[in-house]
Amino acid sequence: MHVCFSPFRLLAVHSRYKSNPNRLIRRTVINLLPRLAHYFPDQFVQNYLNVCMSYLLETLKKINDTNTVNYGSYALISMGEIALV
């Protein structure tokens, strides 16, 4: 089964779900970013790299915030996988 995904919808999907209160959805968004970068490397770098890396860095800065779940380890792994693309 082939799933057709437009890379130009990445920003809309990312913006819509990055602040979702559901832990599983937020973790999935973080884990999905490197996979999208792998499948659409040119478009990702040109259009979405800055936005996605800013989001991941913002996630890392929230490590000491007691009101949020720690997604820092997921963000670091995603940043490393994006760097390998």
C-alpha positions as CSV (number, residue, x, y, z in Angstrom):
1,M,0.0,0.0,0.0
2,H,1.5,3.3,-1.1
3,V,0.6,6.4,0.9
4,C,0.7,9.7,-1.0
5,F,1.8,12.6,1.1
6,S,2.5,16.1,-0.2
7,P,5.6,17.6,1.5
8,F,3.9,21.0,1.2
9,R,1.3,19.9,3.8
10,L,4.1,19.2,6.4
11,L,4.0,22.7,7.8
12,A,0.2,22.6,8.2
13,V,0.3,19.2,9.9
14,H,3.2,20.2,12.1
15,S,1.7,23.5,13.2
16,R,-1.7,21.8,13.9
17,Y,-0.5,19.0,16.1
18,K,2.8,20.2,17.7
19,S,0.9,21.6,20.7
20,N,-1.7,18.9,21.0
21,P,-2.3,17.9,24.7
22,N,-2.2,14.2,23.8
23,R,1.2,12.8,24.6
24,L,1.2,10.2,21.9
25,I,0.3,12.7,19.2
26,R,3.1,15.1,20.2
27,R,5.6,12.2,20.4
28,T,4.5,11.0,17.0
29,V,4.9,14.5,15.4
30,I,8.5,14.6,16.8
31,N,9.3,11.1,15.5
32,L,7.7,11.7,12.1
33,L,9.8,14.7,11.2
34,P,13.0,12.7,10.3
35,R,11.0,10.3,8.2
36,L,9.5,13.1,6.2
37,A,13.0,14.5,5.8
38,H,14.2,11.2,4.5
39,Y,11.5,10.8,1.9
40,F,11.5,14.4,0.7
41,P,15.1,15.7,1.4
42,D,15.2,18.6,-1.1
43,Q,11.8,20.0,-0.3
44,F,12.3,19.5,3.5
45,V,15.6,21.3,3.6
46,Q,14.4,24.2,1.4
47,N,11.0,24.7,3.0
48,Y,10.8,23.1,6.5
49,L,14.2,22.5,8.0
50,N,14.3,25.8,9.9
51,V,10.7,25.5,11.3
52,C,11.2,21.9,12.3
53,M,14.6,22.4,14.0
54,S,13.2,25.5,15.8
55,Y,10.4,23.3,17.1
56,L,12.8,20.6,18.2
57,L,15.1,23.1,19.9
58,E,12.1,24.7,21.6
59,T,11.1,21.2,22.8
60,L,14.6,20.8,24.3
61,K,14.4,24.1,26.1
62,K,11.2,22.8,27.9
63,I,13.1,20.0,29.7
64,N,13.2,21.8,33.0
65,D,9.5,23.0,32.8
66,T,7.6,20.9,35.4
67,N,4.2,21.3,33.7
68,T,5.2,19.6,30.5
69,V,6.2,16.0,29.7
70,N,9.8,15.6,28.8
71,Y,10.2,15.1,25.1
72,G,13.8,16.0,25.1
73,S,15.1,12.5,24.3
74,Y,12.7,12.2,21.4
75,A,13.8,15.6,20.1
76,L,17.5,14.8,20.3
77,I,17.0,11.5,18.4
78,S,14.9,13.3,15.7
79,M,17.6,16.0,15.3
80,G,20.2,13.4,14.9
81,E,18.2,11.5,12.3
82,I,17.5,14.7,10.4
83,A,21.2,15.5,10.4
84,L,21.9,12.1,8.7
85,V,19.6,12.9,5.8
